[in-house]
Amino acid sequence: MWKILVALPSALFMAMIAQEPAQAPAIPADAVAMQNPVKRSPESLAHAKALYGIDCAMCHGQIGDGKGDVVQELKLKMKDFTDPAVLKGRTDGELFYIIKNGEDNQKMPPEGSRAKDHDIWALVNYLRTLQK
């Protein structure tokens, strides 16, 4: 009995590390299909730029190059939003979903209820302007 109690934690640990890493959950099809209700305007982009500076730039960098202060300190790797290939093929709905719900495989925390949907849609528009 004693041997089982001693061996059990080791066996459970080995079973856990033997598993493949968790895959990122797919973005739901209804989220992918969502249309951005916020029209690009100088006012909405200026508002989104201010929000980006407060909530996003610390990781994603002031110009969206993925070289924010937090990233450099923690030696993380971020996507470079100034590269058109990074957002190519991503719908506005996908970007909205990622900002709202986070992205575990990228360690991005969700905005959740901290941000209004209108603000997140404006951020999506702003992200599109960062591409060179």
N, C-alpha and C positions, 0 to 999 in steps of 0.2 A: 504494500500500500504506500509506504513511504517513497519508494522509487518512482511510483506513478506521479505522486505530488511534486517530486523534484523534476521529473522529466517533462511533465505537461507544459509548463511555461516555455521551455525551450522548443518543444514541438510546435506550439502555437506560433511562436516567433518565426520559426523557419517556414511555416506554412504561409505566414503573412508576407515575408520577403520574397518568397518564391513566386508570388502572383505577379502578373504583368501590371504595369502602371495603369491607373484608371484613365480611360479615354474621356476627352471633353464631351459633355453631352451636346448633341446636335441642337442647333437653333430650330425651334418649331417652325413648320412651314407657314403658319399664319403670321408669325413674326417676320419672316423673310419677305412676305408679300405686302407688309404694311407700307402705306404711302406716307410720305412726309407732308404733314398739313401746314408746316411753317414755310412760307415763301422767303426766299433769300432777299434781303433788303439791307441797305447800309446800317439801319438801326438794329435789325435782328442779329446781323453779323457782329456789330460792335458789342452788343449785349452778350453774345456767345463768347466772344474773345475775352471779355472780362471774366466770365464764368470759367473759361478754360484756364486763365491765369491763376485763378484761385484754387480750382479743384484738380486740374489735369497736368499743368506745366511742371509740377514738382517731380513727376515721373516721366512724362512724355516730352519734356523740354519746351522752352518758350516758343520755338519755331516748329515744334512737332517732330523733331529729328530723333526722339527717343533718348535724349541725353540730359534728362533732368537731374537735379541734385540728388534725389533719393536713389535713382538708378545708379549713379556713379558711386555713391557711398556704399550701397549694398552689392555692387558689382553685378547688377541685373542686366538683362538684354531686353530692349524694347523695340517695337516696330518703328520704322522711320516713316511717318506720315507724309513727309515731303517727297517720298518716292511714289510716283503714280501707281506702280505695280502693287503696292501694299493694299490699297483700297479697291483696286480694280476687281470687278466681279462681286464685290460686297454691295448688297442693297442697302438703302437707307434704313429699312426695317431691321436688318441684321445689326447694323451699327447701333441703332436705338436699343435693341435688345441687349447687346453686350454692355453698353453704358449703364442701362437700367439694372441689369441682373448680374453684372460682373462676368468674369471669365476665369474659372478655376485653374485651367491649365496655364494661364498667363499670370495668375495671382492678382488679377485686377479685382479690387473690391467693387461691389455694386453701389450705384448711387441710390437705388431703391426709392424710398419716399423722401430722401433728402433733397431731391431735385424734382421740379415740376416737369410733366411730360413735355410741355411747350419748350422749356429750357433745354431738355435733352434733344429734341428735334432741331432746335437752333444750333446746338453743339455739333450735330451731325452735319449740318450745312457748313459750319465753320471748319470742320475737319476736311471737308472737300476743298476748301480754299487753300489749305496748307501745301497741297501738291505743287511741285515745281512745273 
